[in-house]
Amino acid sequence: MKLFEVYPLLDVAIEKAMGSYVWDDAGQKYLDLYGGHAVISIGHTHPHYVKRIEDQLHKIGFYSNSVKIPIQEMLAEKLGKLSGKEDYHLFLCNSGAEANENALKLASFYNGRKKIIAFKKAFHGRTSLAVAATDNPAIQAPVNETDNIIFLPFNDEEALEAAFKNHEISSVIIEGIQGVGGINVASNAFLQLIRKLCDTHNAVFIADSVQCGYGRSGKFYAHDFAGVAADIYSMAKGMGNGFPVAGIAVAPKFKAKHFMLGTTFGGNHLACAAALAVLEVMEEEQLMSNATRIGEYLMDALKQLPNIMEVRGRGLMIGIQLPEAFSHVKKDLLLKHHIFTGEAKPNVIRLLPALNIGITEADIFLEAIKKELQA
């Protein structure tokens, strides 16, 4: 049996990882500023993370959600404390798509409506409803097609108000910072208007924090910059530092009902151990402050370099818009300088490093990209 081809693959086989570095099977060392799509939040193979999972595995790795799992309650308590959402409730699942799927479903249960507002360049996942709310027809199968999704221009207040006037809206789903779409930041005013309109029309504000959450922006959720609370926060990527775990934080106004939501693997013992380790390291090492400090350092330095059209983002979620003539830079950073970065087509380099990255690593990258932009 062969693997089903999903992505075009780089000819690199990573065998070892530590902190912000990875090594391939030939022993070549790389600086990792992408973390596997913003997944590595506390650095590769962090000692506390490894020990927490190992200790848990020696006790029990899995049992179903039909019994009490105390470590789930520990995770919920810690997450509530660090995120400032102590009165919210946590539903655990396995992936960002699953989190958004359940968020959209819960919103529809709440108000009995079907229409969902999503935005141009949005990415919310690849499962049925999540992919329907993703602005990419190429990854939507005919079975995903629905007239229940209304796509609006990002940060367009007039279009948003008009949509609420013309439709009975169930929910609005928005990334605080669009990742796949090119590191586009939702304005504070736009997020505040979403909150106001949802309150007025009894719609549900869903903050997709799958990539931009978990401290990456310098705040726990990127939406927090607007000073308003969403009704549901979806989270995944950085939550488990590579272990599959995801969830939604649900405001108190939603009343749980048995069997309304469900999951087999979500919130298993190992997943919760991984997620707890991430929160413990984030708190102990003050990684949200570090994301702000190193992010500002990188963005300020990047804005001084030649041949960059725009630098966007917050914290350690940074997009570097390049002219078409410099579309080769991402590839050259990997092949010539051994630095992993991400991209958003056509010409945006995405930086999504571990939140404990230091000035040394930032300077290595800045020197390398400077050479390529001056070439």
PyMOL commands that set and color helices and strands:
alter all, ss='L'
color gray80, all
select helices_A, chain A and resi 35-38+47-59+70-83+96-111+128-132+137-139+142-144+157-166+188-201+222-226+237-239+269-284+287-302+324-326+329-335+359-374
alter helices_A, ss='H'
color red, helices_A
select strands_A, chain A and resi 14-18+21-24+29-32+89-93+115-119+149-152+169-175+177-178+184-185+204-208+232-235+246-250+310-314+317-321+339-340+342-344+348-351
alter strands_A, ss='S'
color yellow, strands_A
deselect
rebuild
show_as cartoon
